[in-house]
């Protein structure tokens, strides 16, 4: 077998193959032995008809495709490895010559990891938001611990007030007719949380335990249920119970109860330290993202659509997983928003293209600068990963598979690229824009809002760098960075063959039947 290689463009390669006649004849015989049991020949039991008779009845081409499938995977894998190319999609194959006693000749074109023309990436000037620890942040963090240490007590000697948690029954009607989802018993509702439609909670203030009342409300014009949009409704409610949350005083006793510190001052100092470390990590991530974005903006690369599609699919699966942690299903979210899966994949494609380009640029910088992590760099990556998972470093290291070690080695290399970008970089502090006060969410919108929140996270690491999750590190290999996944398709050619497009296939014997 021989092959030739030609680079068609910055992201496409062409391979031309010639297979000796005897090798193809051997594959034809194997295809016959494999398929003869599925071919009907009058006068013969299945599997007993001679090859020559089958070929006379159905044509010699009856075994071409299966013979090709037997030969192609191995020779394609060998060529990919020999030429050191990295396909990102299935190849488009054309047969030039095929037949018994003849050399098999064919060629293919396949999209590969594209060439990157780097622009400026050193000493860049970027705008990056650099936060500072504020008193409001400290107070909010302490309030979280205060809420955890709070207790709920029953109230029996007064009516409902703002901030109370009420246990209630309710039954809603529109024009005297009950509607789906409008009736419930023993539900809890915090007054002032705006979980229910506007006016509902406000009208409950002043009600006593056991009291019943009709609440007059109006559904919003943008309500999710078409039949309820803008409709006046009546909810008959009954108060079953009232509870109030009692928060502890912020003193030394509080600090001793919820922390390892004996005084509130020492506890607060630990909170300041914790927030300072968080802000530093966030600022560093924001700077790294800004530098990667700028370096990518300065670079030129023709990205194959397959890489973008693959990344968009990965992002949607990641979103679905995040939503599942909040008790939501992707199918339900699509129903709430009126979107199809294709709509959501397309929605992710602009960001997917940005991420793929960023990762390709990081890889190109690594190659241009000949960056290779040392053992110390890899050890640091392992230690950082163990720390982020709350694991003992030595125990964590012993449990790593070879694939996970390689993943962390890649992360170490990426961090070295990011460190190079940060060296001599000039930071222009990003001014925080004042956000408009969001409109209150109606109950109908809460599920969709949760799904949207599944995509909104604190400052992220650059797209090219992802930390392995705890479960992944213990049970399965950490995922490859998104830009490497598409390339892995080609590397997987070492494990399974790339399929030929259906339009290129010759008729199978089964079709001849």
The 8 nearest C-alpha neighbors of each residue, nearest first, counted from 0:
[[1, 18, 17, 19, 2, 16, 74, 22],
 [2, 0, 17, 16, 18, 3, 15, 19],
 [1, 3, 16, 15, 17, 14, 4, 0],
 [2, 4, 15, 14, 16, 5, 1, 13],
 [5, 3, 14, 13, 15, 2, 6, 12],
 [6, 4, 13, 12, 7, 14, 3, 15],
 [5, 7, 12, 8, 13, 11, 4, 9],
 [6, 8, 12, 11, 5, 13, 9, 10],
 [9, 7, 11, 10, 6, 12, 113, 114],
 [8, 10, 114, 113, 11, 301, 7, 6],
 [9, 11, 113, 111, 8, 110, 112, 114],
 [12, 10, 110, 8, 7, 111, 109, 9],
 [13, 11, 6, 7, 109, 108, 5, 110],
 [12, 14, 108, 5, 107, 4, 6, 7],
 [13, 15, 4, 107, 106, 3, 5, 108],
 [16, 14, 106, 3, 2, 105, 107, 4],
 [17, 15, 2, 105, 104, 1, 106, 18],
 [16, 18, 104, 1, 103, 0, 2, 102],
 [17, 19, 0, 103, 102, 104, 20, 16],
 [20, 18, 102, 22, 21, 0, 23, 17],
 [21, 19, 102, 101, 23, 100, 22, 24],
 [20, 22, 24, 23, 19, 25, 100, 102],
 [23, 21, 25, 19, 20, 24, 26, 18],
 [22, 24, 26, 20, 25, 21, 27, 19],
 [25, 23, 27, 21, 26, 22, 99, 20],
 [24, 26, 22, 28, 23, 27, 21, 29],
 [25, 27, 66, 23, 29, 24, 28, 30],
 [28, 26, 24, 66, 30, 25, 29, 62],
 [29, 27, 31, 25, 30, 26, 32, 24],
 [28, 30, 26, 32, 31, 27, 33, 25],
 [31, 29, 33, 27, 66, 28, 32, 65],
 [32, 30, 28, 34, 33, 29, 35, 27],
 [33, 31, 29, 30, 34, 35, 28, 36],
 [32, 34, 30, 31, 35, 29, 36, 28],
 [35, 33, 31, 36, 37, 32, 30, 38],
 [36, 34, 46, 37, 38, 31, 32, 33],
 [35, 46, 37, 45, 34, 38, 33, 47],
 [38, 36, 35, 34, 45, 39, 509, 46],
 [37, 39, 35, 36, 45, 40, 509, 508],
 [38, 40, 45, 41, 37, 512, 43, 44],
 [39, 41, 43, 42, 38, 48, 53, 45],
 [42, 40, 43, 39, 44, 48, 45, 38],
 [41, 43, 40, 44, 48, 39, 45, 47],
 [44, 42, 41, 48, 40, 47, 45, 39],
 [43, 45, 47, 46, 42, 48, 40, 39],
 [46, 44, 36, 47, 39, 43, 38, 37],
 [45, 36, 47, 35, 48, 44, 37, 38],
 [46, 48, 44, 45, 43, 49, 35, 36],
 [47, 49, 43, 46, 50, 40, 52, 53],
 [50, 48, 52, 51, 47, 53, 35, 46],
 [49, 51, 53, 52, 54, 31, 48, 35],
 [50, 52, 54, 49, 53, 55, 48, 59],
 [53, 51, 55, 54, 49, 50, 56, 48],
 [52, 54, 56, 50, 55, 51, 57, 49],
 [53, 55, 58, 59, 51, 57, 52, 56],
 [56, 54, 52, 58, 53, 57, 51, 59],
 [55, 57, 53, 54, 58, 52, 40, 51],
 [58, 56, 54, 55, 53, 61, 511, 59],
 [57, 59, 54, 60, 55, 61, 56, 53],
 [58, 60, 54, 61, 62, 57, 55, 63],
 [61, 59, 63, 62, 58, 98, 54, 505],
 [60, 62, 508, 59, 507, 58, 63, 57],
 [63, 61, 60, 65, 64, 30, 66, 27],
 [64, 62, 60, 66, 65, 61, 67, 27],
 [65, 63, 67, 66, 505, 62, 68, 504],
 [64, 66, 68, 67, 30, 62, 63, 69],
 [67, 65, 26, 27, 69, 63, 30, 64],
 [66, 68, 64, 70, 65, 69, 71, 63],
 [69, 67, 65, 66, 71, 70, 64, 72],
 [68, 70, 66, 67, 71, 65, 26, 72],
 [71, 69, 67, 68, 72, 73, 66, 74],
 [70, 72, 68, 74, 73, 67, 75, 69],
 [73, 71, 496, 75, 74, 70, 76, 497],
 [72, 74, 76, 75, 71, 77, 70, 496],
 [73, 75, 77, 76, 71, 72, 78, 70],
 [76, 74, 78, 72, 77, 73, 71, 79],
 [75, 77, 73, 79, 74, 78, 493, 492],
 [76, 78, 74, 80, 75, 79, 81, 73],
 [77, 79, 81, 75, 80, 76, 82, 74],
 [80, 78, 76, 82, 84, 77, 81, 83],
 [79, 81, 83, 77, 78, 82, 76, 84],
 [82, 80, 78, 83, 79, 77, 84, 76],
 [81, 83, 79, 84, 80, 78, 4, 77],
 [84, 82, 80, 81, 79, 85, 78, 77],
 [83, 85, 79, 82, 86, 111, 80, 112],
 [84, 86, 111, 489, 486, 112, 87, 83],
 [87, 85, 111, 489, 110, 88, 486, 112],
 [86, 88, 486, 485, 111, 110, 489, 488],
 [87, 89, 86, 110, 305, 90, 109, 488],
 [88, 90, 497, 109, 91, 498, 87, 499],
 [91, 89, 109, 108, 92, 107, 88, 499],
 [90, 92, 107, 108, 109, 500, 89, 499],
 [93, 91, 107, 106, 90, 499, 94, 108],
 [92, 94, 106, 105, 107, 95, 91, 503],
 [95, 93, 105, 96, 104, 106, 92, 97],
 [96, 94, 105, 104, 93, 97, 106, 103],
 [95, 97, 104, 103, 94, 105, 98, 102],
 [96, 98, 103, 101, 104, 102, 95, 94],
 [99, 97, 101, 100, 96, 103, 63, 102],
 [98, 100, 101, 24, 97, 20, 23, 27],
 [99, 101, 20, 98, 24, 21, 102, 23],
 [102, 100, 20, 98, 99, 103, 97, 19],
 [101, 103, 20, 19, 18, 104, 17, 97],
 [102, 104, 18, 97, 96, 17, 101, 23],
 [105, 103, 17, 96, 95, 16, 102, 94],
 [106, 104, 94, 95, 16, 93, 15, 96],
 [107, 105, 15, 93, 14, 16, 92, 94],
 [108, 106, 92, 91, 14, 13, 93, 90],
 [107, 109, 13, 91, 12, 90, 14, 92],
 [108, 110, 90, 12, 11, 91, 111, 86],
 [109, 111, 11, 10, 86, 87, 88, 12],
 [112, 110, 86, 10, 87, 85, 11, 113],
 [111, 113, 85, 10, 86, 87, 486, 114],
 [114, 112, 10, 9, 111, 302, 301, 115],
 [113, 115, 9, 300, 10, 116, 112, 301],
 [116, 114, 300, 117, 299, 113, 363, 360],
 [117, 115, 299, 298, 300, 118, 114, 363],
 [118, 116, 298, 115, 299, 119, 297, 360],
 [117, 119, 298, 297, 120, 116, 294, 299],
 [120, 118, 121, 297, 294, 117, 123, 298],
 [121, 119, 294, 123, 118, 420, 122, 297],
 [120, 122, 123, 420, 119, 424, 423, 419],
 [123, 121, 424, 423, 124, 425, 422, 120],
 [124, 122, 424, 121, 425, 120, 125, 290],
 [123, 125, 425, 424, 426, 122, 427, 126],
 [126, 124, 426, 427, 127, 123, 289, 425],
 [125, 127, 427, 429, 428, 426, 128, 289],
 [128, 126, 429, 428, 286, 285, 289, 129],
 [127, 129, 429, 428, 130, 285, 430, 282],
 [130, 128, 282, 428, 127, 131, 429, 285],
 [129, 131, 128, 278, 282, 132, 281, 279],
 [132, 130, 133, 278, 129, 275, 279, 282],
 [131, 133, 275, 136, 274, 130, 134, 278],
 [134, 132, 136, 135, 131, 137, 138, 130],
 [133, 135, 137, 136, 138, 132, 139, 271],
 [134, 136, 138, 133, 137, 139, 132, 140],
 [137, 135, 139, 133, 134, 138, 140, 132],
 [138, 136, 134, 140, 135, 139, 141, 133],
 [137, 139, 135, 141, 140, 136, 142, 134],
 [140, 138, 142, 136, 137, 141, 135, 143],
 [139, 141, 137, 143, 142, 138, 136, 144],
 [142, 140, 138, 144, 143, 139, 145, 137],
 [141, 143, 145, 139, 140, 144, 146, 138],
 [144, 142, 146, 140, 141, 145, 147, 139],
 [145, 143, 147, 141, 146, 142, 148, 140],
 [144, 146, 142, 148, 143, 147, 149, 141],
 [147, 145, 149, 143, 144, 148, 142, 246],
 [148, 146, 144, 145, 149, 143, 150, 142],
 [147, 149, 145, 146, 144, 150, 247, 246],
 [150, 148, 246, 146, 147, 245, 247, 145],
 [151, 149, 245, 244, 152, 148, 246, 147],
 [150, 152, 244, 243, 245, 242, 149, 153],
 [153, 151, 242, 243, 244, 150, 154, 245],
 [152, 154, 242, 241, 243, 155, 151, 240],
 [155, 153, 241, 242, 156, 152, 243, 157],
 [154, 156, 157, 153, 241, 208, 240, 158],
 [155, 157, 154, 158, 207, 208, 153, 241],
 [158, 156, 155, 207, 159, 154, 205, 208],
 [157, 159, 207, 205, 206, 160, 208, 156],
 [160, 158, 204, 205, 206, 207, 163, 241],
 [161, 159, 204, 163, 162, 158, 205, 190],
 [160, 162, 190, 163, 191, 204, 159, 201],
 [163, 161, 190, 191, 189, 160, 164, 243],
 [164, 162, 243, 190, 161, 160, 189, 242],
 [165, 163, 189, 242, 188, 241, 243, 190],
 [164, 166, 241, 188, 187, 240, 167, 163],
 [165, 167, 187, 240, 239, 186, 185, 238],
 [168, 166, 238, 185, 239, 186, 237, 165],
 [169, 167, 184, 237, 185, 236, 183, 186],
 [168, 170, 236, 235, 183, 182, 234, 184],
 [171, 169, 182, 235, 234, 181, 183, 236],
 [170, 172, 234, 181, 233, 177, 182, 235],
 [173, 171, 177, 176, 175, 233, 232, 178],
 [172, 174, 232, 175, 176, 231, 177, 233],
 [175, 173, 176, 172, 232, 231, 233, 177],
 [174, 176, 172, 173, 177, 233, 232, 171],
 [177, 175, 172, 173, 174, 178, 171, 232],
 [178, 176, 172, 171, 173, 175, 181, 179],
 [179, 177, 181, 172, 180, 176, 171, 173],
 [178, 180, 181, 177, 182, 171, 172, 224],
 [179, 181, 182, 178, 183, 171, 177, 170],
 [180, 182, 171, 179, 178, 170, 183, 177],
 [183, 181, 170, 169, 180, 171, 184, 179],
 [184, 182, 169, 168, 170, 186, 181, 185],
 [185, 183, 168, 186, 169, 167, 182, 170],
 [186, 184, 167, 168, 166, 187, 183, 239],
 [185, 187, 167, 166, 184, 168, 188, 183],
 [188, 186, 166, 165, 167, 164, 185, 189],
 [187, 189, 165, 164, 190, 166, 186, 194],
 [188, 190, 164, 192, 163, 191, 165, 162],
 [189, 191, 162, 161, 163, 200, 192, 188],
 [190, 192, 193, 162, 161, 189, 200, 201],
 [191, 193, 194, 189, 190, 188, 162, 195],
 [194, 192, 195, 191, 196, 197, 200, 439],
 [195, 193, 192, 442, 441, 196, 440, 188],
 [194, 196, 442, 193, 441, 199, 197, 200],
 [197, 195, 441, 199, 198, 442, 218, 194],
 [196, 198, 199, 195, 193, 216, 200, 217],
 [199, 197, 201, 200, 216, 202, 196, 215],
 [198, 200, 201, 202, 197, 196, 195, 216],
 [201, 199, 203, 202, 190, 198, 191, 195],
 [200, 202, 198, 203, 199, 204, 190, 191],
 [203, 201, 200, 204, 199, 198, 214, 205],
 [204, 202, 200, 201, 206, 205, 159, 199],
 [203, 205, 159, 160, 202, 206, 201, 161],
 [206, 204, 158, 159, 203, 207, 160, 202],
 [207, 205, 158, 159, 203, 204, 210, 208],
 [208, 206, 158, 210, 209, 159, 205, 238],
 [207, 209, 238, 210, 240, 239, 206, 241],
 [208, 210, 238, 239, 207, 237, 211, 240],
 [209, 211, 207, 208, 237, 238, 206, 212],
 [212, 210, 237, 236, 209, 238, 235, 213],
 [211, 213, 236, 235, 214, 237, 210, 234],
 [212, 214, 235, 234, 233, 236, 215, 211],
 [215, 213, 234, 233, 235, 216, 212, 202],
 [214, 216, 233, 232, 213, 234, 217, 231],
 [217, 215, 232, 231, 198, 233, 214, 199],
 [218, 216, 231, 230, 232, 229, 219, 215],
 [217, 219, 229, 230, 228, 227, 231, 220],
 [220, 218, 229, 222, 221, 228, 217, 196],
 [219, 221, 229, 228, 222, 218, 230, 227],
 [220, 222, 219, 228, 223, 229, 218, 225],
 [223, 221, 228, 219, 220, 224, 218, 443],
 [222, 224, 443, 225, 221, 444, 335, 228],
 [225, 223, 227, 226, 222, 228, 443, 221],
 [224, 226, 228, 227, 223, 222, 221, 229],
 [225, 227, 224, 228, 230, 229, 223, 222],
 [228, 226, 230, 225, 224, 229, 218, 222],
 [227, 229, 220, 222, 230, 225, 218, 219],
 [228, 230, 220, 218, 219, 227, 217, 231],
 [231, 229, 227, 218, 228, 217, 232, 173],
 [232, 230, 217, 216, 218, 173, 229, 233],
 [233, 231, 173, 216, 172, 217, 215, 230],
 [232, 234, 215, 172, 214, 171, 213, 216],
 [235, 233, 171, 214, 170, 213, 236, 169],
 [234, 236, 213, 170, 169, 212, 214, 171],
 [237, 235, 169, 212, 211, 168, 234, 213],
 [236, 238, 211, 168, 167, 210, 239, 209],
 [239, 237, 167, 208, 209, 240, 210, 166],
 [240, 238, 167, 166, 208, 209, 237, 241],
 [239, 241, 166, 208, 238, 165, 242, 167],
 [242, 240, 165, 154, 164, 153, 166, 163],
 [243, 241, 153, 164, 154, 152, 163, 165],
 [242, 244, 163, 152, 151, 164, 245, 153],
 [245, 243, 151, 150, 246, 152, 149, 242],
 [244, 246, 150, 149, 151, 243, 247, 152],
 [245, 247, 149, 244, 145, 146, 248, 150],
 [248, 246, 149, 249, 145, 245, 253, 148],
 [247, 249, 250, 253, 246, 252, 145, 251],
 [250, 248, 253, 247, 251, 263, 254, 145],
 [249, 251, 253, 252, 263, 248, 254, 262],
 [250, 252, 262, 263, 254, 253, 255, 261],
 [253, 251, 255, 254, 250, 256, 262, 261],
 [252, 254, 256, 250, 251, 255, 249, 257],
 [255, 253, 251, 263, 252, 256, 257, 258],
 [254, 256, 261, 252, 253, 260, 258, 257],
 [255, 257, 253, 254, 258, 252, 259, 148],
 [258, 256, 254, 255, 253, 259, 144, 148],
 [259, 257, 260, 255, 254, 256, 266, 261],
 [258, 260, 255, 261, 257, 254, 266, 256],
 [261, 259, 258, 255, 266, 262, 254, 265],
 [262, 260, 255, 251, 254, 259, 263, 265],
 [263, 261, 251, 264, 265, 260, 254, 266],
 [262, 264, 251, 266, 254, 265, 250, 267],
 [265, 263, 267, 262, 266, 268, 251, 254],
 [266, 264, 268, 262, 267, 263, 260, 269],
 [265, 267, 263, 269, 264, 268, 260, 254],
 [266, 268, 270, 264, 269, 265, 263, 271],
 [269, 267, 271, 265, 270, 266, 264, 272],
 [270, 268, 272, 266, 267, 271, 273, 265],
 [269, 271, 267, 273, 268, 272, 274, 266],
 [270, 272, 268, 274, 269, 273, 275, 267],
 [271, 273, 269, 275, 270, 274, 268, 276],
 [274, 272, 270, 276, 271, 275, 269, 277],
 [273, 275, 277, 271, 276, 272, 278, 270],
 [276, 274, 272, 278, 277, 273, 271, 279],
 [275, 277, 279, 273, 274, 278, 280, 272],
 [278, 276, 274, 280, 275, 279, 281, 273],
 [279, 277, 281, 275, 280, 276, 282, 274],
 [278, 280, 282, 276, 281, 277, 283, 275],
 [281, 279, 283, 277, 278, 282, 284, 276],
 [280, 282, 278, 284, 279, 283, 458, 285],
 [283, 281, 285, 279, 129, 284, 280, 278],
 [282, 284, 280, 286, 281, 285, 279, 287],
 [283, 285, 287, 281, 460, 286, 282, 288],
 [286, 284, 282, 288, 283, 287, 127, 458],
 [287, 285, 289, 283, 127, 284, 288, 290],
 [286, 288, 284, 290, 289, 285, 291, 283],
 [289, 287, 461, 285, 291, 286, 290, 292],
 [288, 290, 292, 286, 287, 291, 293, 127],
 [291, 289, 293, 287, 292, 288, 294, 286],
 [290, 292, 294, 288, 293, 289, 295, 287],
 [293, 291, 295, 289, 290, 294, 296, 288],
 [294, 292, 296, 290, 295, 291, 289, 297],
 [293, 295, 120, 291, 297, 296, 292, 290],
 [296, 294, 298, 292, 297, 293, 357, 360],
 [295, 297, 293, 294, 298, 292, 299, 118],
 [296, 298, 118, 294, 295, 119, 293, 299],
 [299, 297, 117, 118, 295, 296, 116, 294],
 [298, 300, 116, 115, 117, 297, 301, 118],
 [299, 301, 115, 302, 116, 114, 298, 113],
 [302, 300, 113, 303, 10, 9, 299, 114],
 [301, 303, 300, 113, 304, 306, 10, 356],
 [304, 302, 305, 306, 301, 110, 10, 307],
 [303, 305, 307, 306, 308, 302, 309, 352],
 [304, 306, 308, 303, 307, 309, 88, 87],
 [307, 305, 309, 304, 308, 485, 303, 310],
 [306, 308, 304, 310, 352, 309, 305, 351],
 [309, 307, 305, 311, 310, 306, 304, 312],
 [308, 310, 306, 312, 307, 311, 305, 313],
 [309, 311, 313, 307, 312, 351, 308, 481],
 [312, 310, 314, 308, 351, 347, 348, 313],
 [313, 311, 315, 309, 310, 314, 344, 308],
 [312, 314, 310, 316, 311, 315, 317, 309],
 [315, 313, 317, 311, 312, 316, 318, 310],
 [316, 314, 318, 312, 317, 313, 319, 311],
 [317, 315, 319, 313, 318, 314, 320, 312],
 [316, 318, 314, 320, 315, 319, 313, 321],
 [317, 319, 315, 321, 320, 316, 314, 322],
 [320, 318, 316, 322, 329, 317, 321, 315],
 [319, 321, 323, 317, 322, 318, 316, 324],
 [322, 320, 318, 324, 453, 323, 319, 317],
 [321, 323, 319, 327, 325, 324, 320, 450],
 [322, 324, 326, 327, 320, 325, 321, 328],
 [325, 323, 321, 322, 326, 320, 327, 453],
 [326, 324, 322, 323, 327, 321, 449, 450],
 [327, 325, 323, 324, 322, 328, 321, 449],
 [328, 326, 323, 322, 325, 329, 331, 450],
 [329, 327, 331, 330, 323, 322, 332, 319],
 [328, 330, 332, 319, 331, 333, 327, 322],
 [329, 331, 333, 328, 332, 334, 340, 327],
 [332, 330, 334, 328, 333, 329, 335, 327],
 [333, 331, 335, 329, 334, 330, 447, 336],
 [334, 332, 338, 336, 330, 331, 335, 337],
 [333, 335, 331, 337, 332, 336, 330, 338],
 [336, 334, 332, 333, 337, 331, 447, 223],
 [335, 337, 333, 338, 334, 332, 447, 331],
 [338, 336, 334, 333, 335, 339, 332, 342],
 [339, 337, 333, 336, 342, 334, 340, 343],
 [338, 340, 342, 341, 333, 343, 337, 334],
 [339, 341, 343, 342, 344, 338, 333, 330],
 [340, 342, 344, 339, 343, 345, 338, 346],
 [343, 341, 339, 345, 340, 344, 338, 346],
 [342, 344, 346, 340, 345, 341, 347, 339],
 [343, 345, 341, 347, 346, 342, 311, 312],
 [346, 344, 348, 342, 347, 343, 341, 311],
 [347, 345, 343, 344, 348, 342, 349, 311],
 [346, 348, 344, 311, 345, 350, 349, 351],
 [347, 349, 351, 345, 311, 350, 346, 352],
 [350, 348, 352, 351, 347, 353, 346, 345],
 [349, 351, 353, 352, 348, 347, 354, 311],
 [352, 350, 348, 354, 311, 353, 349, 310],
 [353, 351, 355, 307, 349, 350, 354, 348],
 [352, 354, 350, 356, 351, 355, 357, 349],
 [355, 353, 357, 351, 356, 352, 462, 350],
 [356, 354, 482, 352, 358, 357, 353, 351],
 [355, 357, 359, 353, 354, 358, 360, 352],
 [358, 356, 354, 360, 355, 295, 359, 353],
 [357, 359, 463, 361, 355, 360, 356, 482],
 [358, 360, 356, 362, 357, 361, 363, 355],
 [359, 361, 363, 357, 362, 358, 295, 356],
 [362, 360, 358, 364, 363, 359, 365, 357],
 [361, 363, 365, 359, 360, 364, 358, 366],
 [362, 364, 360, 366, 365, 361, 367, 359],
 [365, 363, 367, 361, 366, 362, 368, 360],
 [364, 366, 362, 370, 368, 363, 367, 369],
 [365, 367, 369, 363, 364, 368, 362, 370],
 [368, 366, 364, 369, 365, 363, 370, 362],
 [367, 369, 365, 370, 366, 364, 363, 416],
 [370, 368, 366, 367, 365, 371, 364, 363],
 [371, 369, 365, 368, 366, 372, 412, 415],
 [370, 372, 412, 369, 373, 365, 415, 411],
 [373, 371, 412, 376, 411, 377, 370, 374],
 [374, 372, 376, 375, 377, 371, 378, 411],
 [373, 375, 377, 376, 378, 372, 379, 408],
 [374, 376, 378, 373, 377, 379, 372, 380],
 [377, 375, 373, 379, 374, 378, 372, 411],
 [376, 378, 380, 374, 408, 379, 375, 411],
 [379, 377, 375, 381, 380, 376, 374, 382],
 [378, 380, 382, 376, 377, 381, 383, 375],
 [379, 381, 377, 383, 378, 382, 411, 384],
 [382, 380, 378, 384, 379, 383, 385, 377],
 [381, 383, 379, 385, 384, 380, 392, 386],
 [384, 382, 386, 380, 385, 381, 379, 387],
 [383, 385, 381, 387, 382, 386, 380, 388],
 [384, 386, 390, 382, 388, 392, 383, 387],
 [387, 385, 389, 383, 388, 384, 390, 382],
 [386, 388, 384, 385, 389, 383, 390, 382],
 [389, 387, 385, 386, 390, 469, 384, 468],
 [390, 388, 386, 387, 385, 391, 384, 392],
 [391, 389, 385, 388, 386, 392, 395, 394],
 [390, 392, 394, 393, 395, 385, 389, 386],
 [393, 391, 395, 385, 394, 382, 396, 390],
 [394, 392, 396, 395, 391, 397, 382, 390],
 [393, 395, 397, 391, 396, 392, 398, 390],
 [394, 396, 392, 398, 393, 397, 391, 385],
 [397, 395, 393, 398, 399, 394, 392, 381],
 [398, 396, 394, 395, 399, 393, 400, 392],
 [397, 399, 395, 396, 394, 400, 473, 472],
 [400, 398, 396, 397, 403, 404, 401, 395],
 [399, 401, 403, 402, 404, 398, 476, 472],
 [400, 402, 404, 403, 405, 399, 406, 476],
 [403, 401, 405, 400, 404, 476, 406, 477],
 [404, 402, 406, 400, 476, 405, 401, 399],
 [403, 405, 401, 407, 406, 402, 408, 400],
 [406, 404, 408, 402, 403, 407, 401, 409],
 [405, 407, 403, 409, 404, 408, 402, 410],
 [408, 406, 410, 404, 409, 405, 411, 380],
 [407, 409, 405, 411, 377, 406, 410, 404],
 [410, 408, 412, 406, 407, 411, 405, 413],
 [409, 411, 407, 413, 412, 408, 414, 464],
 [410, 412, 408, 414, 409, 413, 380, 377],
 [413, 411, 409, 415, 372, 410, 414, 371],
 [412, 414, 410, 416, 415, 411, 409, 417],
 [413, 415, 417, 411, 416, 412, 418, 410],
 [414, 416, 418, 412, 413, 417, 419, 411],
 [417, 415, 419, 413, 414, 418, 365, 420],
 [418, 416, 414, 420, 419, 415, 421, 413],
 [419, 417, 415, 421, 416, 420, 414, 422],
 [418, 420, 416, 422, 417, 421, 415, 121],
 [419, 421, 417, 418, 422, 121, 416, 290],
 [422, 420, 418, 424, 419, 423, 417, 287],
 [421, 423, 419, 424, 420, 418, 122, 121],
 [424, 422, 122, 421, 425, 121, 123, 420],
 [425, 423, 122, 123, 421, 422, 124, 426],
 [424, 426, 124, 123, 125, 423, 427, 122],
 [427, 425, 125, 124, 126, 428, 424, 127],
 [426, 428, 126, 125, 429, 127, 425, 124],
 [429, 427, 127, 128, 126, 426, 129, 430],
 [428, 430, 128, 127, 126, 427, 431, 129],
 [431, 429, 432, 428, 128, 127, 129, 126],
 [430, 432, 429, 433, 128, 434, 428, 130],
 [433, 431, 434, 430, 429, 435, 128, 436],
 [434, 432, 431, 435, 436, 430, 437, 429],
 [433, 435, 432, 436, 437, 431, 438, 430],
 [436, 434, 437, 433, 438, 432, 439, 431],
 [435, 437, 434, 438, 439, 433, 440, 432],
 [438, 436, 435, 439, 434, 440, 433, 441],
 [437, 439, 440, 436, 435, 441, 193, 197],
 [438, 440, 437, 441, 193, 197, 194, 436],
 [441, 439, 444, 438, 442, 445, 193, 194],
 [442, 440, 443, 444, 196, 195, 194, 439],
 [441, 443, 195, 445, 444, 194, 196, 440],
 [444, 442, 441, 445, 223, 222, 446, 440],
 [443, 445, 441, 442, 447, 446, 448, 440],
 [444, 446, 448, 442, 447, 443, 449, 440],
 [445, 447, 449, 448, 444, 450, 443, 332],
 [446, 448, 450, 449, 444, 445, 332, 451],
 [447, 449, 445, 451, 450, 446, 444, 452],
 [450, 448, 452, 446, 447, 451, 445, 453],
 [449, 451, 453, 447, 452, 448, 322, 446],
 [450, 452, 448, 453, 449, 454, 447, 455],
 [453, 451, 455, 449, 454, 450, 448, 456],
 [452, 454, 450, 451, 321, 322, 455, 318],
 [453, 455, 452, 451, 456, 318, 450, 321],
 [456, 454, 452, 453, 451, 457, 450, 458],
 [455, 457, 454, 458, 459, 453, 452, 451],
 [458, 456, 459, 455, 281, 460, 284, 285],
 [459, 457, 281, 285, 284, 456, 460, 282],
 [460, 458, 457, 284, 461, 456, 285, 281],
 [459, 461, 284, 464, 462, 288, 458, 465],
 [462, 460, 288, 463, 464, 459, 287, 284],
 [463, 461, 464, 354, 460, 358, 465, 357],
 [462, 464, 358, 461, 480, 465, 357, 481],
 [465, 463, 462, 461, 460, 410, 480, 413],
 [464, 466, 467, 463, 480, 460, 462, 410],
 [465, 467, 468, 464, 384, 410, 477, 407],
 [468, 466, 477, 471, 472, 465, 469, 478],
 [467, 469, 471, 470, 472, 466, 477, 388],
 [470, 468, 472, 471, 388, 473, 467, 474],
 [469, 471, 473, 472, 468, 474, 475, 467],
 [470, 472, 475, 468, 474, 477, 469, 473],
 [473, 471, 469, 470, 474, 475, 468, 467],
 [474, 472, 470, 471, 475, 469, 398, 399],
 [473, 475, 471, 470, 472, 476, 469, 477],
 [474, 476, 471, 472, 473, 477, 470, 403],
 [477, 475, 403, 471, 402, 472, 478, 474],
 [476, 478, 467, 471, 403, 472, 475, 479],
 [479, 477, 476, 480, 467, 406, 471, 481],
 [478, 480, 484, 483, 481, 477, 406, 482],
 [481, 479, 483, 482, 463, 478, 484, 464],
 [482, 480, 484, 483, 310, 479, 355, 463],
 [483, 481, 355, 484, 480, 358, 485, 359],
 [484, 482, 486, 481, 480, 485, 479, 487],
 [485, 483, 487, 481, 486, 482, 479, 480],
 [486, 484, 87, 487, 488, 306, 483, 482],
 [485, 487, 87, 483, 488, 484, 489, 85],
 [486, 488, 490, 484, 485, 489, 491, 483],
 [489, 487, 491, 486, 485, 490, 87, 484],
 [488, 490, 86, 491, 492, 487, 486, 85],
 [489, 491, 487, 492, 488, 493, 486, 85],
 [490, 492, 493, 488, 494, 489, 487, 495],
 [493, 491, 495, 490, 489, 494, 496, 76],
 [492, 494, 491, 76, 490, 495, 496, 489],
 [495, 493, 491, 492, 496, 490, 76, 72],
 [494, 496, 492, 493, 491, 497, 72, 76],
 [497, 495, 72, 492, 498, 494, 71, 493],
 [496, 498, 89, 492, 499, 495, 72, 90],
 [499, 497, 496, 500, 89, 90, 501, 68],
 [498, 500, 501, 92, 503, 497, 91, 504],
 [501, 499, 502, 503, 498, 91, 504, 92],
 [500, 502, 503, 504, 499, 498, 505, 91],
 [501, 503, 500, 504, 499, 505, 92, 91],
 [504, 502, 501, 500, 499, 505, 92, 93],
 [503, 505, 501, 502, 506, 64, 499, 500],
 [504, 506, 64, 507, 503, 63, 60, 61],
 [507, 505, 510, 504, 508, 61, 511, 64],
 [508, 506, 510, 509, 61, 505, 511, 64],
 [509, 507, 511, 61, 510, 506, 512, 38],
 [508, 510, 512, 507, 511, 38, 37, 506],
 [511, 509, 507, 512, 508, 506, 61, 38],
 [512, 510, 508, 509, 57, 507, 506, 61],
 [511, 510, 509, 508, 38, 39, 57, 37]]
